[in-house]
Amino acid sequence: GAVVSQHPSRVICKSGTSVKIECRSLDFQATTMFWYRQFPKQSLMLMATSNEGSKATYEQGVEKDKFLINHASLTLSTLTVTSAHPEDSSFYICSARGGTSEYNEQFFGPGTRLTVL
Amino acid sequence: AQSVTQPDIHITVSEGASLELRCNYSYGATPYLFWYVQSPGQGLQLLLKYFSGDTLVQGIKGFEAEFKRSQSSFNLRKPSVHWSDAAEYFCAVMGGGSYIPTFGRGTSLIVHP
Protein backbone atom coordinates (compact mmCIF):
# COMPACT_ATOMS: atom_id res chain seq x y z
CA GLY A 1 0.00 0.00 0.00
CA ALA A 2 0.85 3.65 -0.17
CA VAL A 3 3.01 5.24 2.50
CA VAL A 4 2.24 8.27 4.63
CA SER A 5 4.91 9.69 6.91
CA GLN A 6 4.68 12.08 9.83
CA HIS A 7 7.35 14.21 11.39
CA PRO A 8 8.23 14.43 14.17
CA SER A 9 7.17 11.16 15.76
CA ARG A 10 7.45 12.68 19.23
CA VAL A 11 7.65 16.28 20.40
CA ILE A 12 7.81 17.84 23.84
CA CYS A 13 7.27 21.55 24.16
CA LYS A 14 6.66 24.20 26.77
CA SER A 15 3.25 25.66 27.36
CA GLY A 16 2.62 28.69 25.18
CA THR A 17 4.84 27.63 22.29
CA SER A 18 3.70 26.50 18.85
CA VAL A 19 4.39 23.12 17.32
CA LYS A 20 4.24 22.11 13.67
CA ILE A 21 3.58 18.53 12.55
CA GLU A 22 4.19 17.47 8.96
CA CYS A 23 2.30 14.81 7.06
CA ARG A 24 3.62 13.59 3.72
CA SER A 25 2.33 11.14 1.15
CA LEU A 26 5.49 9.50 -0.15
CA ASP A 27 4.41 7.69 -3.28
CA PHE A 28 1.06 9.12 -4.29
CA GLN A 29 -0.68 12.43 -4.62
CA ALA A 30 -3.02 13.11 -1.74
CA THR A 31 -5.97 15.13 -2.94
CA THR A 32 -7.49 14.97 0.54
CA MET A 33 -5.79 14.80 3.90
CA PHE A 34 -7.33 14.25 7.31
CA TRP A 35 -6.12 15.08 10.79
CA TYR A 36 -7.20 13.03 13.78
CA ARG A 37 -6.62 13.23 17.48
CA GLN A 38 -6.49 10.13 19.62
CA PHE A 39 -6.69 10.06 23.40
CA PRO A 40 -5.33 7.07 25.33
CA LYS A 41 -7.48 3.99 24.94
CA GLN A 42 -9.98 5.92 22.88
CA SER A 43 -11.00 6.17 19.28
CA LEU A 44 -9.80 8.56 16.63
CA MET A 45 -11.52 11.91 16.63
CA LEU A 46 -11.56 13.67 13.29
CA MET A 47 -10.32 17.24 13.64
CA ALA A 48 -10.36 18.51 10.09
CA THR A 49 -10.34 17.61 6.42
CA SER A 50 -8.29 19.46 3.87
CA ASN A 51 -8.15 19.42 0.11
CA GLU A 52 -5.05 20.59 -1.69
CA GLY A 53 -5.12 24.32 -2.25
CA SER A 54 -8.29 24.86 -0.23
CA LYS A 55 -9.02 25.90 3.30
CA ALA A 56 -9.47 23.07 5.74
CA THR A 57 -12.92 22.06 6.95
CA TYR A 58 -12.94 21.74 10.71
CA GLU A 59 -15.19 19.50 12.74
CA GLN A 60 -17.52 21.03 15.27
CA GLY A 61 -15.74 21.97 18.45
CA VAL A 62 -12.27 22.15 16.91
CA GLU A 63 -10.74 25.61 17.14
CA LYS A 64 -9.42 26.53 13.71
CA ASP A 65 -7.29 29.36 15.10
CA LYS A 66 -5.59 26.97 17.47
CA PHE A 67 -5.09 24.08 15.08
CA LEU A 68 -3.84 25.59 11.85
CA ILE A 69 -3.90 23.26 8.88
CA ASN A 70 -2.15 23.91 5.60
CA HIS A 71 -2.36 21.63 2.56
CA ALA A 72 -0.16 23.54 0.16
CA SER A 73 0.81 20.66 -2.11
CA LEU A 74 -0.45 17.24 -3.14
CA THR A 75 2.12 15.54 -0.93
CA LEU A 76 2.31 17.72 2.15
CA SER A 77 -0.05 18.88 4.87
CA THR A 78 0.93 20.54 8.12
CA LEU A 79 -0.83 20.89 11.45
CA THR A 80 0.35 23.71 13.69
CA VAL A 81 -0.77 23.70 17.30
CA THR A 82 -0.54 27.33 18.32
CA SER A 83 0.04 28.44 21.91
CA ALA A 84 0.00 24.86 23.06
CA HIS A 85 -1.24 23.98 26.54
CA PRO A 86 -1.05 20.73 28.51
CA GLU A 87 -4.59 19.81 27.48
CA ASP A 88 -3.38 19.71 23.87
CA SER A 89 -1.13 16.79 24.73
CA SER A 90 -2.30 13.88 22.61
CA PHE A 91 -1.51 11.53 19.75
CA TYR A 92 -2.11 13.20 16.40
CA ILE A 93 -2.59 11.06 13.30
CA CYS A 94 -2.89 12.17 9.72
CA SER A 95 -4.27 10.22 6.81
CA ALA A 96 -4.27 10.81 3.10
CA ARG A 97 -6.51 9.82 0.24
CA GLY A 98 -5.59 10.02 -3.41
CA GLY A 99 -7.61 10.20 -6.58
CA THR A 100 -11.03 11.72 -7.07
CA SER A 101 -13.24 9.03 -5.57
CA GLU A 102 -14.36 9.41 -1.99
CA TYR A 103 -14.29 5.62 -1.76
CA ASN A 104 -10.56 5.45 -2.32
CA GLU A 105 -8.64 4.06 0.63
CA GLN A 106 -7.31 6.35 3.32
CA PHE A 107 -3.69 5.67 4.25
CA PHE A 108 -2.63 6.56 7.76
CA GLY A 109 0.58 8.02 9.06
CA PRO A 110 2.36 6.58 12.12
CA GLY A 111 1.23 9.42 14.37
CA THR A 112 2.92 12.15 16.40
CA ARG A 113 2.96 12.11 20.19
CA LEU A 114 2.71 15.69 21.49
CA THR A 115 3.49 16.41 25.13
CA VAL A 116 3.03 19.94 26.40
CA LEU A 117 4.69 20.70 29.71
CA ALA B 1 -25.64 9.96 11.68
CA GLN B 2 -23.77 6.71 11.68
CA SER B 3 -22.14 5.23 14.78
CA VAL B 4 -20.08 2.21 15.69
CA THR B 5 -20.02 0.16 18.87
CA GLN B 6 -17.22 -2.16 19.82
CA PRO B 7 -18.51 -3.71 23.03
CA ASP B 8 -15.25 -5.32 24.11
CA ILE B 9 -12.48 -3.05 25.39
CA HIS B 10 -10.05 -5.95 25.83
CA ILE B 11 -9.95 -9.47 24.43
CA THR B 12 -7.41 -12.03 25.61
CA VAL B 13 -6.72 -15.20 23.64
CA SER B 14 -4.06 -17.86 23.59
CA GLU B 15 -1.78 -18.13 20.60
CA GLY B 16 -3.30 -20.55 18.10
CA ALA B 17 -6.84 -20.03 19.35
CA SER B 18 -9.60 -18.58 17.22
CA LEU B 19 -10.63 -14.95 17.51
CA GLU B 20 -13.80 -12.96 17.02
CA LEU B 21 -13.98 -9.20 17.60
CA ARG B 22 -17.42 -7.70 17.71
CA CYS B 23 -18.63 -4.62 15.88
CA ASN B 24 -22.15 -3.23 15.70
CA TYR B 25 -23.10 -0.23 13.63
CA SER B 26 -25.99 2.13 13.47
CA TYR B 27 -26.95 3.38 10.04
CA GLY B 28 -30.19 3.37 8.08
CA ALA B 29 -29.04 2.19 4.67
CA THR B 30 -26.30 -0.19 3.58
CA PRO B 31 -23.12 1.06 5.15
CA TYR B 32 -19.54 0.86 4.08
CA LEU B 33 -17.64 -1.01 6.78
CA PHE B 34 -13.98 -1.28 7.64
CA TRP B 35 -11.63 -2.97 10.07
CA TYR B 36 -8.28 -1.38 10.87
CA VAL B 37 -5.40 -2.55 13.05
CA GLN B 38 -3.09 -0.26 15.00
CA SER B 39 0.17 -1.53 16.47
CA PRO B 40 1.63 0.39 19.44
CA GLY B 41 2.83 3.84 18.43
CA GLN B 42 1.78 3.29 14.83
CA GLY B 43 -0.87 4.53 12.47
CA LEU B 44 -3.79 2.47 11.26
CA GLN B 45 -3.59 -0.25 8.63
CA LEU B 46 -6.65 -1.40 6.69
CA LEU B 47 -7.40 -5.09 7.25
CA LEU B 48 -10.51 -5.37 5.10
CA LYS B 49 -13.59 -3.50 3.94
CA TYR B 50 -17.14 -4.19 2.85
CA PHE B 51 -18.89 -2.05 0.26
CA SER B 52 -21.30 -4.49 -1.39
CA GLY B 53 -21.57 -8.04 -2.72
CA ASP B 54 -20.47 -11.11 -0.84
CA THR B 55 -21.13 -10.57 2.85
CA LEU B 56 -18.08 -12.58 3.87
CA VAL B 57 -15.02 -10.48 3.24
CA GLN B 58 -11.45 -11.72 3.21
CA GLY B 59 -8.68 -9.43 4.33
CA ILE B 60 -4.97 -9.38 4.90
CA LYS B 61 -3.08 -11.37 7.55
CA GLY B 62 -5.67 -14.16 7.51
CA PHE B 63 -8.55 -12.05 8.81
CA GLU B 64 -12.11 -12.17 7.59
CA ALA B 65 -15.32 -10.39 8.53
CA GLU B 66 -18.98 -11.08 7.90
CA PHE B 67 -21.61 -8.41 7.28
CA LYS B 68 -24.93 -9.35 8.86
CA ARG B 69 -27.59 -6.79 8.08
CA SER B 70 -30.19 -8.38 10.36
CA GLN B 71 -27.86 -7.99 13.33
CA SER B 72 -26.23 -4.72 12.22
CA SER B 73 -22.92 -6.41 12.80
CA PHE B 74 -19.56 -6.73 11.08
CA ASN B 75 -17.53 -9.04 13.29
CA LEU B 76 -13.87 -9.73 12.60
CA ARG B 77 -12.57 -13.28 12.79
CA LYS B 78 -9.34 -15.21 12.53
CA PRO B 79 -9.13 -19.00 12.89
CA SER B 80 -5.70 -19.08 14.55
CA VAL B 81 -4.17 -16.08 16.27
CA HIS B 82 -0.43 -15.35 16.21
CA TRP B 83 1.46 -13.41 18.86
CA SER B 84 2.10 -10.68 16.30
CA ASP B 85 -1.66 -10.04 16.07
CA ALA B 86 -1.58 -8.32 19.46
CA ALA B 87 -2.70 -4.77 18.69
CA GLU B 88 -5.63 -2.39 18.81
CA TYR B 89 -8.44 -3.10 16.35
CA PHE B 90 -10.87 -0.47 15.12
CA CYS B 91 -14.13 -0.97 13.31
CA ALA B 92 -15.38 1.93 11.20
CA VAL B 93 -18.52 2.80 9.24
CA MET B 94 -19.05 5.24 6.41
CA GLY B 95 -22.22 6.35 4.71
CA GLY B 96 -25.08 8.80 4.55
CA GLY B 97 -23.31 11.15 2.18
CA SER B 98 -20.25 11.34 4.42
CA TYR B 99 -17.14 9.88 2.88
CA ILE B 100 -15.22 9.96 6.10
CA PRO B 101 -15.28 6.88 8.33
CA THR B 102 -16.59 7.03 11.88
CA PHE B 103 -14.46 4.88 14.16
CA GLY B 104 -15.40 2.74 17.12
CA ARG B 105 -13.44 3.08 20.34
CA GLY B 106 -11.30 0.07 19.57
CA THR B 107 -10.67 -3.38 21.04
CA SER B 108 -7.30 -4.24 22.48
CA LEU B 109 -6.21 -7.78 21.61
CA ILE B 110 -3.86 -9.50 24.02
CA VAL B 111 -2.27 -12.76 22.93
CA HIS B 112 -0.91 -15.20 25.52
CA PRO B 113 1.84 -17.63 24.47
Boltz contact constraints between the chains, C-beta under 6 A:
constraints:
  - contact:
      token1: [A, 42]
      token2: [B, 105]
      max_distance: 6.0
  - contact:
      token1: [A, 43]
      token2: [B, 103]
      max_distance: 6.0
  - contact:
      token1: [A, 43]
      token2: [B, 105]
      max_distance: 6.0
  - contact:
      token1: [A, 43]
      token2: [B, 106]
      max_distance: 6.0
  - contact:
      token1: [A, 44]
      token2: [B, 103]
      max_distance: 6.0
  - contact:
      token1: [A, 93]
      token2: [B, 43]
      max_distance: 6.0
  - contact:
      token1: [A, 102]
      token2: [B, 99]
      max_distance: 6.0
  - contact:
      token1: [A, 108]
      token2: [B, 43]
      max_distance: 6.0
  - contact:
      token1: [A, 108]
      token2: [B, 44]
      max_distance: 6.0
  - contact:
      token1: [A, 109]
      token2: [B, 43]
      max_distance: 6.0
  - contact:
      token1: [A, 110]
      token2: [B, 42]
      max_distance: 6.0
  - contact:
      token1: [A, 110]
      token2: [B, 43]
      max_distance: 6.0
  - contact:
      token1: [A, 111]
      token2: [B, 43]
      max_distance: 6.0
